[in-house]
Amino acid sequence: MAEESEPVELRSLKRMSTIGYRGYKREPSKRVFVNRSLMLERVKFYGFDMDYTLAMYKSPEYETLGFDLIRDAIVTFGYPDAIKEFKYDPTFPVRGLWFDMEYGNIIKADPYGNILVCVHGFKFLKIFPFPLQEDATPIIPFIFSLSCKN
């Protein structure tokens, strides 16, 4: 029980030393550095951000693998087995989407609030261009755009 009183960082370093850590394989000019430690022991859910500036991905193999692994994992969490029938579709919209909690639609809108694509389940709805309501949440696609908001 003495280990439980040790800081999480120390336990993590000890664990790293027992799992075959072999030191750095890249020269310093080719390493990726971070500015602080991030302990992921208590994180329950992860999102994915494929950063093409740091890695080259084999597409669509990479996305298919991720889809299949996540699909199978959520079935183990109690979702219906019928979900295993779903296959990855590389043509399905994935970036800059909003989930409409009122109607259950997935929408892709431009910065002016016009709906460009609307999907209910896997069925594409033909309702665009269709403006959002005036009192709707403004669409701010990137955090960098916050300074541009009126």
C-alpha positions as CSV (number, residue, x, y, z in Angstrom):
1,M,0.0,0.0,0.0
2,A,3.0,2.3,0.1
3,E,2.7,2.7,-3.6
4,E,-0.8,4.3,-3.2
5,S,0.7,7.2,-1.2
6,E,3.3,7.9,-4.0
7,P,2.5,10.6,-6.5
8,V,0.8,9.4,-9.7
9,E,3.8,10.7,-11.7
10,L,6.2,8.5,-9.8
11,R,4.1,5.4,-10.1
12,S,3.8,6.1,-13.9
13,L,7.6,6.4,-14.2
14,K,8.1,3.2,-12.3
15,R,5.6,1.4,-14.5
16,M,7.4,2.8,-17.6
17,S,10.7,1.4,-16.4
18,T,9.2,-2.1,-16.2
19,I,7.5,-2.3,-19.6
20,G,10.6,-2.4,-21.7
21,Y,11.3,1.3,-22.2
22,R,14.4,1.5,-24.4
23,G,15.2,5.1,-24.5
24,Y,14.9,7.6,-27.3
25,K,15.2,6.4,-30.8
26,R,15.1,9.7,-32.6
27,E,17.7,12.5,-32.5
28,P,16.5,15.6,-30.6
29,S,15.8,17.6,-33.7
30,K,13.2,15.0,-34.8
31,R,11.4,14.5,-31.5
32,V,8.0,15.9,-30.6
33,F,8.1,17.7,-27.2
34,V,5.2,18.8,-25.0
35,N,5.3,21.6,-22.4
36,R,3.7,19.7,-19.5
37,S,2.8,16.2,-18.3
38,L,-0.6,14.8,-18.9
39,M,-1.6,11.8,-16.8
40,L,-4.3,9.9,-18.6
41,E,-5.1,7.4,-15.9
42,R,-8.4,8.9,-15.0
43,V,-9.6,9.7,-18.5
44,K,-12.6,7.6,-19.5
45,F,-13.2,8.8,-23.1
46,Y,-10.9,9.9,-25.8
47,G,-11.6,11.9,-29.0
48,F,-9.6,11.7,-32.1
49,D,-7.9,14.4,-34.0
50,M,-5.8,13.3,-36.9
51,D,-3.1,15.8,-37.1
52,Y,-1.7,15.5,-40.6
53,T,1.2,17.9,-39.7
54,L,2.7,15.2,-37.4
55,A,1.9,12.0,-39.2
56,M,0.9,10.6,-42.6
57,Y,-2.1,8.2,-42.4
58,K,-3.0,5.4,-44.8
59,S,-6.5,6.4,-45.8
60,P,-9.1,4.9,-45.7
61,E,-7.4,2.0,-43.9
62,Y,-6.7,4.0,-40.8
63,E,-10.2,5.4,-40.5
64,T,-11.7,2.0,-41.2
65,L,-9.7,0.4,-38.4
66,G,-10.7,3.2,-36.0
67,F,-14.4,2.9,-36.9
68,D,-14.3,-0.9,-36.5
69,L,-12.5,-0.8,-33.1
70,I,-14.9,1.9,-31.8
71,R,-18.0,0.1,-33.1
72,D,-17.0,-3.1,-31.5
73,A,-16.1,-1.4,-28.2
74,I,-19.4,0.3,-27.8
75,V,-21.2,-3.0,-28.3
76,T,-19.2,-4.3,-25.4
77,F,-20.5,-1.3,-23.4
78,G,-24.1,-2.6,-24.0
79,Y,-25.2,-1.1,-27.3
80,P,-27.1,-3.6,-29.6
81,D,-25.2,-6.2,-31.5
82,A,-26.9,-4.9,-34.7
83,I,-24.4,-2.0,-34.6
84,K,-21.7,-4.5,-35.7
85,E,-23.4,-4.6,-39.1
86,F,-22.4,-1.0,-39.8
87,K,-19.4,-0.5,-42.1
88,Y,-17.2,2.5,-42.5
89,D,-18.2,4.8,-45.4
90,P,-15.4,7.1,-46.5
91,T,-17.9,9.3,-48.3
92,F,-19.9,10.1,-45.1
93,P,-19.3,13.6,-43.8
94,V,-17.0,13.7,-40.7
95,R,-15.6,17.2,-40.3
96,G,-17.3,20.3,-38.8
97,L,-20.5,18.5,-37.9
98,W,-23.2,19.5,-35.4
99,F,-25.7,17.2,-33.7
100,D,-29.2,18.5,-33.6
101,M,-30.5,17.2,-30.3
102,E,-34.1,18.3,-31.0
103,Y,-34.5,16.2,-34.2
104,G,-31.6,13.8,-34.1
105,N,-30.0,15.1,-37.3
106,I,-26.4,15.6,-38.1
107,I,-25.8,18.9,-39.8
108,K,-23.0,20.6,-41.6
109,A,-23.5,24.4,-41.8
110,D,-21.5,27.2,-43.2
111,P,-20.4,30.2,-41.0
112,Y,-23.6,32.0,-42.0
113,G,-25.9,29.4,-40.6
114,N,-27.0,27.8,-43.9
115,I,-27.3,24.0,-43.7
116,L,-25.1,22.5,-46.4
117,V,-25.7,18.8,-45.5
118,C,-28.3,17.3,-43.2
119,V,-28.3,13.6,-42.3
120,H,-30.9,11.6,-40.2
121,G,-29.3,8.2,-39.5
122,F,-27.8,7.4,-42.8
123,K,-30.4,9.1,-44.9
124,F,-29.4,12.4,-46.5
125,L,-32.2,15.0,-46.2
126,K,-32.7,17.5,-49.0
127,I,-33.5,20.6,-47.0
128,F,-30.5,22.8,-47.8
129,P,-29.9,25.7,-48.1
130,F,-32.1,26.1,-45.1
131,P,-31.3,28.9,-42.6
132,L,-31.0,28.3,-38.9
133,Q,-33.5,30.0,-36.6
134,E,-32.5,33.6,-35.6
135,D,-32.2,32.5,-31.9
136,A,-30.1,29.4,-32.7
137,T,-26.6,29.0,-31.4
138,P,-24.2,30.8,-33.7
139,I,-21.9,28.5,-35.6
140,I,-18.2,29.2,-34.8
141,P,-16.3,26.5,-36.6
142,F,-12.9,27.1,-35.0
143,I,-11.8,28.5,-31.6
144,F,-9.6,30.9,-33.5
145,S,-12.9,32.5,-34.9
146,L,-14.0,33.5,-31.4
147,S,-12.3,36.9,-31.8
148,C,-14.3,37.5,-35.0
149,K,-17.7,37.0,-33.4
150,N,-19.8,40.1,-33.0
